[in-house]
Amino acid sequence: MSSGRVAVTGANSAVGRALLERLAGEETLRIAAGVRRPQALASLPQSPRIAARLIDYDNSDSLRALLAGAGCVVHLAGILFESRRTRYHPANVGTTLALVEAARVAGVRRVVFVSSLGADPGSRNGYFRSKGEAEELVATAGMEAAIIRTPLLLGSDTAGGRALLRAASQRSVRALGGGAHLLRPLDVDDLCSALLAGCRQDDTGVATYELVGPTELSYRELLQRTARLLGNDLVVGSTPIWLAGLGARLTGLVRTGGLTPAVIEVITSDERIERNADRDLGISLTPLSATLAKLVDAAGRA
């Protein structure tokens, strides 16, 4: 990095907090951590190397203050679940547009953007489309960029990790489609390594990486492996995906967000790629057995 200062948006997210812990251990770095709500400040790791900033994507001055002096910005802000207050386009596309415009003005050299497998600006799925549109904004911003597409993320604080532990702790669960969809779960610590590598790259262009974990298995198998580590004999049943989608559409008539058809499609999509980016990014992947052991151990200590 041409500068020893890194800015992070979405710093209070599970990935954000894990990344701040990692960056704070790098003696040559200083970190500007951006959050949107005052109550989120208390959730950030404490370190003399971390300066927390309140930001507003509708206020370019607040973004430029976050980015001042930064050589790289890691953009983590975004949503999978919509709500009455937050929809895909403003949360995933609008924030990215505001961020890259502010970064250009602030003279930031490099953007590292966390996206999703399946991102496609032409997708009929609102989530995948918003992520694809955000990728296009990053790629055409006129700065160096690393776009990292990710699968299910597993860590003690990630939504995927918490949901997996909840399901695996039950006596029986009903998985969408019987849990037949194929996953390549990624340890959140490995993603943090990839983000740091993305900041340190000297490439002058834009690169898109698809980064997944080392093991392919079905969601049913993932549930059962986790349950065994918990000492639980889990019975996995099935809810037809079409039936879940119908229920979600009917629910959507009376409320916004939650388990929508778009979310169902995202979480039941096979996580298959042509080339894993671990070697391109120069990182080593944590074995799935070790990731699950960490997850279960953290749950036991909670």
N, C-alpha and C positions, 0 to 999 in steps of 0.2 A: 504494500500500500504506500502511495506517495505521502499519505498523512497518517499519523498515529491516532487519529480520531475516527470512530465509527458511530454512526447514528442508527438507531433501531426504532422502527414504528411497531405498534402492537406489542410493546415491551412487557405488558402485564399478562400476555397470553402464556400458555404452558410452554410453548417453544421460546417465547421471548424471555421468560424467566430463566429457562435452562441456558439459553444463549448468553444472557448477561452474566451468569455464574461462570461460564466458560471464558468469556471475554475479559472478565475481571481478573482472571488468573494470568492474563498475558501482560507482562510488566511494561511493554512498550506501547500499550493501547490506552486510550481514554474513550469513554462511552457516553453518548447522549441518548437517554432512554425516553422515548416519547409515549405518553399515555393521554387519553382523552378525558378521563374523569379524575377529580381530586382524590376520591377514595381509593383509586387504583395505585396511588403513589406508595401506600403502606405495604403493598404486596411485592414490591420490587426488592431484589437482593441489595443489601447495604454494602457499599464499598467506596473508598475515597476515589476510585477510578470511574464511578458511575454518577453522572449528573442527570437527575430526573427532570423532565420538562413536560408541562401540560401543552397539548397541541389541539388545534381545531382545524380540520381540513377545509373549512370555509374561511379560514384566516391565514392568508399566505405569510403574514409576518411571523406567526407562531411557528410555522413550518421552517421558515428561513432561520429562525433563532435555533431550532433544533439542529439544523444542518450546518450551521456556521462552523467553518474550519474542518468539516468532515471530508475525508477522502473517499469514503464508501458509506452507503446507506443500505441497510437490510430492511426490506419492506415486508412485514408480517401481517399487517392489518387485513382483515377480511372475514367473511362469515360463510358457513354452510347452511345454517338454519335461519330462515327469515323470521321476522316478527312484524307486528303492527308498525313498529317504529323503524325497522331496518330491512331494506330489500337488497337484492343482489347487486343491482346496477350502482346505486350510490355507495354501497359498502365495499364492493370489490373493484368496480371500475372508477367511480368518482374519486375515491381516496387515492388510487394509483395515479390518476391524471393530476390531481393537486400535488401529489408528492413529486412526480417527475418534473413538473413545471417549476416547483420551488427548488428542486435540486439543480436544475440548469442555471437558475439565477444565482444560487449559492456557490456555484463552481464545483459541485461534487463530481468526482471523476467516474465513479462506478456505482451501479445499482445491483443489488442481489435481491431477487424476487422469489418468494416461495409460492409456487403454484400447485396444481393438482394434476395427477394422471387423468387423461381424458379432456383436458382443457382444449377448447376449440371454439373460435369466434363464430363458426357456422352451426354450432350444435343447437338442437331444439331444446335441450335441457338448459334451463336458466342458469344453473350454477356453472356448468361446464362452459357455457357461452360467456358468462361474465369473466371467468378466469382467462379464457382465450382472448377476450377483448383487452383485459388488463395486460396480458403478455405482449400484445401488439403495441400498447402504449409504451411499455418499457423498451421494447426492441427498436422503436422508432424515435426514441427520445433524444438521440444524438449523443449518448454517453455509452461508455463500456457497460456491459450488463451480463450477468449470469442469471438465467432463469432455471430454477430447480423445481421439477415436478415431483410430487411426493405421493406415496400410498397411505395406507393406515399407519398412523404414528403411535408407537407404544412408549409410554413413560408413566410414571406414577401420577403426574398431573394432567396428562393429555386426556381429552374426551374419549378417545378410542381405548386408552388403557383403563380408565374408570369403568366404561361400559363393559369391557371384556371381563373385568373382575366381578362386576355385579352379576353378569349373566352366568359366569362359571361358578359362582357361589351358591346358585340355586340348586334345588333337587332336580328340577326339570325346566327346560326353556323351549320355546317355539321360535325357531330361526326362520327368517325369510327364505323361501325356497329350500328349506331344509339345510341352509348353510352350505350349499354346494358351490357358491362362487369362490373363485380362487384369489388368494391374497398373497402379498409379499411384504409383510409388516416390517417397518423400519424403526429401529431404536432412535428415540429422540436425541440421544447423545451423538449418534452418527450423523443426524441431520445438522446438529450444531457444528460438528467437524467440517461438514460440507460447506456450511455457510461461511465459516472462517476461511476455508480454502478459497471460496468464491471471492471473498474480499481481498485476498492476497494475490490473486491471479494478476498477471501482467498482460493478458490479452487485450488488444485494442478494439475488439469487435464485440459482438453479441453472441452468446452461446446458450443453447437450451439443453438441459440435462434431465434425464429421467433416472431418478435414484430410488431404488427399492432395497428391501432387506435380502439376505442371502438364501432364504427358504421360501419355497412356494408350497402352500397348503390350502385346503378349503377352510372356510370359516368354521364349519362343524369340527374339523380336526383341531383348529386353534382353540375352540371352546373346550374340547375334551382334554387337550394337553394342559391347558391352564387349570382345569378342574382337578386333574390328577395331582398337580403341584400343590393344590389347596387341600388335598386329601378328600376330595369330593367325587362321588360317583354320579356324574351328570347324565341325565337322559335328554337327548336333543330331538325335539319334534319338528314339525314343519308348518309354516303358514304360507299358503300360495302367494307368490308375489303379486299376481293379478288381483287377488282378494284384498291384499294390503293396500294396493294402489287405489282400488275402488273405495275402500274405507277412507283413505287419505283425501280423495277428491270430494267425498261427501262431507267430511269434516271441514274441508276448505271452504265450504259454502257458508259456514257460520263463524269461522275464525281463521286468522292468518298465521302461517308458520308451522312449526312442529314437523312431524313426519309427513312431508308432502310427497307427491309422486316424484318430483325432481330429486329429493333427498333419497328416496327409496332406490331410484336408479343409480345414484352415485354410490351408495353403500353396498349395492349388490353387483356392481360391475367387476369383472375380472381384472386383476392388476397384473397384466401381462405387458412386457416391453421387449423391444428388440435388442437393446444394449444397455447394460447397467452402467451408471456413471461413476461408480466408486473408484475405478482406476484412473479415469480422466481427471477426477478431482483429487486424487492422491490420498484417499482415505481407506481405512480398514473397517469392514463391517462386523458388528457384534453378532455372534451366533444367536439364533432365535432362542435357544435354550437358556442362554445367559440373560437375554432381555426379559424373558418370562420369569426367571428366577429373581431378577431385580424387582420386577413388578410385584411379585408375590411377597417378597421380603419387605418392601416398602409398605404394603398393605398390612402386614403383620405388625409393623412398628407404629402404624398410625393410631 
